[in-house]
Amino acid sequence: INKAQHWVLGPEQTGITPPVRRRQADDVSVQTVRHNLEQTIVEYITTQQDAQDHLAGIFHGSVPSQRHQQFYHSDRYVRAELQGQGIGFITSEEMSQELFSWLSNLHLRCDKTRNFPDTKYVGCVLMPE
């Protein structure tokens, strides 16, 4: 049986089921679920003290982090591996910017020697963490 016969006869007579196509409503619900999950993650990071303590601990070296070690590694090729690894789970531009801004402020609170955040550290270490 070829495809033309399948569509004329129908799946009941040919025993072949057509491919299942996702409805647009399914795509919308998946996007809504992802958006809600990302929002929950950003809210948790920005409001919960244990999340803030964890991220500050990464910066200070009291919480083990491979990204932190790579960022300060003496070999520039090891440091370069952090580039292009992405900034984590958050895909929403708006929430990503909100989180980046919040993490930049956290970085300033942790590093008293700076008047401005190290945005490279924030993007390569704190955002993915």
N, C-alpha and C positions, 0 to 999 in steps of 0.2 A: 504494500500500500504506500503510495506516495503522499506528499503533503496535500496536494489538490484533492485527492480522493478522501483524505481524512476530513477536510473541511466540508466537503459535500455530504459525506455519509454521517459525520458526527462522531464524537468520541465513544458513544455507546456501541456503535457497530464496528469500529476499528480497533477498539481496545487501547487506543492511544489518547492520553489526556493532554490537552493543550497546556502550554506554559502558564503558570499563574502570574497574573500581572497585579502589582501592588496598586491599590487605589490611592488617589491623591490624598484622601482623608487619612490614610495610614501614614503617609509622609508627614502630614501636618502634625499628627499626634506624636510621631517620633521626634520631630523638631521641638514640640512643646515639652515633651519629657526631658530632652537634652537641655533645653533652656532652663527649665526648673531645677534640674540637677546642678547645672553650672551656677545658677543663682544661689543655691543652697551652699555650694562649696565656697563661693566668694563671701557670703555672709558669715560662714563658720570661721574662715581665716581672719576676717576683719573684726569679728566680735568676740571670739573665744580666747581667753588668756592662754590656754594650753597650746593653741596653734601659734600664737605670738611668741610664747616661750620657746617652742620648738624651732621656729625660724630664727629667733635671736640666738639660740644655742648653736645653730648651724653656722651663723656668722662668727660667733666667738670661738668655735671649734669644740664646744663641749658636747655637741650632737654630731656623730659621725656622718659625713656626707662626701661621697665620691666627687660630686660636682665642685664642692668647696675646695677639696684637695687638688683637683685638676685646675681650677681657676688660679690657684697660687703656686702651681708647680713651676719649677725652674726651667723646664723644657717647653719652649714655645709651641712645639708640635702637640704636646699633651694638652696645653691650654687651648690650642686651635680646635681640638676635638669637640669642645663645648659649642663652637659655632655651628649653627644649622641644626641643632638637636631639637629645636622647637622650644616653646615656652610653656608647655604643659597641656593640661586637659581643656582649658577654657578656650572655646572657639569664637564666642561672641566678642566682637570688636569692643562694644561698649563695656562689657564686664571685664575684659582683658585690660582695658585702659584704667578702669576703676581699681582693679587689683594691682596693676603696675604702680599707680600713683600711691596707693596705700603701702605697698612694699618699699617704695622709694622713701617714704616718710619713716617707716620702720628702720630702714638702713641708716638714715640720718640719726635716729635716736640711739642706734647701736654703736655707730662710729662717731664719737665725739670730736675726732680730729678733722672732720670734713664740714664744709659749709654747704655742700651740695652732694646729692647721692651719687654713688658709682652706678650709673644706669646699666653698664655692662655686667656688673656683678648681679644686679637685680634681675636682669633679663636672662643671664646664663645660669644662675644658681638658684635664686629665691623663687622666681616664677615657676620653673619646673618642679621644684620641691613642693 
